[in-house]
Amino acid sequence: MKTQAMDKAKTVTPACLYPFKSLTVEQGYPSTQQFQVERNSIKARVHFDSRVRIARISGWAVGERRLHTVQLSPRIHLYDSWFCGLLQHSCDPNVFVDTTYLEIWSLRPILPGEPLTMDYATTEDMLFRQFPCECHALSCRRWITGSQQQLNAEGQAFMARWRDGKQP
């Protein structure tokens, strides 16, 4: 025997993090049940196994790099201030952004409450802004640039202080 509560439960759809009506959780876009947006970062609300697609991504194609963009090609960047553009950097990331298929994949198991992190150098030739890294990974590069970018003057000074044993 079905009850009204069961019927309603089947029709309740978790809210999609994207504001676009054409994107739904059923299509694989991120939901508020799976992810939590917290101070310009994304945290997992549920456990994700290793090497699984955890979400599809979307946004607007723009012709320049900005804060919250991911590079799709040398001239096209995906502006996504709702999900993918909020992923924090780590030199030892737990997700990989597939810019060909616009998907995010887990690189290792991700526990509830754990922030989603990516290595910005895997998608960006040049960053919108270089910065000192605070990921504390054993493989930490200390100063983060895009894959085709040289250290700027601030980064050179930062690395010189770090090599000299002075806390930057």
C-alpha positions as CSV (number, residue, x, y, z in Angstrom):
1,M,0.0,0.0,0.0
2,K,1.4,3.4,-1.0
3,T,1.0,6.4,1.2
4,Q,1.0,10.0,0.2
5,A,4.4,10.4,2.0
6,M,5.9,7.8,-0.3
7,D,4.5,9.5,-3.4
8,K,6.0,12.8,-2.2
9,A,9.3,11.3,-1.4
10,K,9.7,10.0,-5.0
11,T,9.0,13.4,-6.4
12,V,11.3,15.4,-4.2
13,T,14.5,16.2,-6.1
14,P,17.6,17.3,-4.3
15,A,18.4,20.9,-5.1
16,C,21.0,21.3,-7.8
17,L,23.9,23.7,-7.0
18,Y,23.6,25.3,-10.4
19,P,21.0,27.9,-10.9
20,F,20.2,26.7,-14.4
21,K,16.7,25.1,-14.7
22,S,17.9,22.8,-17.5
23,L,20.6,21.2,-15.3
24,T,19.3,18.5,-12.9
25,V,20.8,16.3,-10.3
26,E,19.4,13.3,-12.2
27,Q,21.7,14.3,-15.1
28,G,24.7,14.1,-12.8
29,Y,25.1,17.8,-11.7
30,P,26.0,18.5,-8.1
31,S,23.3,18.5,-5.4
32,T,23.1,20.1,-2.0
33,Q,22.6,16.6,-0.6
34,Q,26.1,15.5,-1.9
35,F,28.0,18.8,-1.6
36,Q,28.2,21.8,0.7
37,V,29.3,25.2,-0.4
38,E,31.2,26.8,2.4
39,R,33.2,30.1,2.2
40,N,34.3,29.8,-1.4
41,S,35.0,26.0,-1.1
42,I,33.2,22.8,-1.7
43,K,32.9,20.0,0.9
44,A,31.6,16.5,0.4
45,R,28.5,15.7,2.4
46,V,28.7,12.0,1.5
47,H,31.4,9.4,0.9
48,F,32.8,9.0,-2.6
49,D,34.8,6.0,-3.7
50,S,38.1,6.4,-5.6
51,R,38.1,6.8,-9.3
52,V,34.4,7.6,-9.8
53,R,32.7,10.5,-11.5
54,I,31.3,12.6,-8.7
55,A,29.7,15.4,-10.8
56,R,29.2,17.0,-14.1
57,I,30.1,20.7,-14.4
58,S,28.7,23.6,-16.2
59,G,28.9,27.4,-16.5
60,W,29.5,30.1,-19.0
61,A,32.2,30.0,-21.7
62,V,34.3,33.3,-21.5
63,G,37.3,34.5,-23.4
64,E,39.5,35.4,-20.5
65,R,40.7,33.9,-17.3
66,R,39.0,35.1,-14.2
67,L,38.6,34.1,-10.6
68,H,36.3,31.0,-10.6
69,T,37.2,29.9,-14.2
70,V,38.7,26.7,-15.4
71,Q,40.6,26.7,-18.7
72,L,39.1,24.6,-21.4
73,S,41.4,25.6,-24.2
74,P,44.0,28.4,-24.6
75,R,41.2,30.9,-25.5
76,I,38.2,29.5,-23.7
77,H,37.5,29.4,-19.9
78,L,34.5,28.0,-18.1
79,Y,33.2,30.5,-15.6
80,D,31.6,28.4,-12.8
81,S,31.2,30.3,-9.5
82,W,28.7,27.7,-8.2
83,F,30.8,24.5,-8.0
84,C,33.9,23.8,-10.0
85,G,35.3,27.3,-9.7
86,L,35.1,26.9,-5.9
87,L,37.4,23.9,-5.7
88,Q,40.4,24.7,-3.6
89,H,44.0,24.0,-4.6
90,S,46.2,21.2,-3.3
91,C,49.5,19.8,-4.6
92,D,48.0,16.4,-3.5
93,P,44.4,16.8,-4.8
94,N,41.5,14.5,-4.2
95,V,39.7,15.3,-7.5
96,F,40.5,15.7,-11.2
97,V,38.7,18.0,-13.5
98,D,38.2,16.5,-16.9
99,T,37.9,19.6,-19.1
100,T,37.0,17.5,-22.2
101,Y,33.9,15.9,-20.9
102,L,33.2,18.6,-18.2
103,E,33.3,16.1,-15.3
104,I,34.9,15.8,-11.9
105,W,36.4,12.5,-10.9
106,S,37.6,11.4,-7.4
107,L,41.3,10.4,-7.3
108,R,41.0,8.7,-4.0
109,P,38.2,8.1,-1.4
110,I,36.6,11.3,-0.2
111,L,35.1,11.3,3.3
112,P,32.0,13.4,4.3
113,G,33.2,16.9,5.5
114,E,36.4,16.7,3.4
115,P,37.0,19.7,1.1
116,L,37.3,18.9,-2.6
117,T,40.7,19.9,-4.0
118,M,42.3,20.0,-7.4
119,D,45.8,20.9,-8.6
120,Y,45.3,24.1,-10.6
121,A,48.3,23.4,-12.8
122,T,46.4,20.4,-14.3
123,T,43.9,22.7,-16.0
124,E,45.5,26.2,-16.2
125,D,48.4,27.3,-18.4
126,M,48.4,30.6,-16.5
127,L,46.6,31.5,-13.3
128,F,44.4,34.5,-12.7
129,R,46.7,35.2,-9.7
130,Q,49.7,33.3,-8.4
131,F,49.7,32.5,-4.7
132,P,51.6,30.8,-1.9
133,C,50.4,27.3,-1.2
134,E,49.1,26.3,2.2
135,C,48.2,22.6,1.4
136,H,50.9,21.1,3.6
137,A,51.3,18.1,1.3
138,L,54.6,16.3,1.2
139,S,54.8,17.2,-2.5
140,C,53.8,20.8,-2.0
141,R,55.4,23.2,-4.5
142,R,55.1,26.2,-2.1
143,W,54.2,28.7,-4.8
144,I,51.4,28.0,-7.2
145,T,51.5,29.0,-10.9
146,G,49.9,27.7,-14.0
147,S,51.7,24.9,-15.9
148,Q,53.2,27.4,-18.5
149,Q,53.9,30.2,-16.1
150,Q,57.1,31.4,-14.5
151,L,57.3,32.6,-10.9
152,N,56.4,36.3,-10.7
153,A,58.6,38.7,-8.6
154,E,56.5,38.0,-5.4
155,G,56.9,34.2,-6.0
156,Q,60.6,34.5,-6.5
157,A,61.0,36.4,-3.2
158,F,58.7,33.9,-1.4
159,M,60.8,31.0,-2.7
160,A,64.1,32.7,-1.8
161,R,62.9,33.2,1.8
162,W,61.7,29.6,1.9
163,R,65.0,28.2,0.6
164,D,66.9,30.3,3.2
165,G,64.8,28.7,5.9
166,K,62.9,31.9,6.8
167,Q,59.1,31.5,7.1
168,P,57.5,33.4,4.3
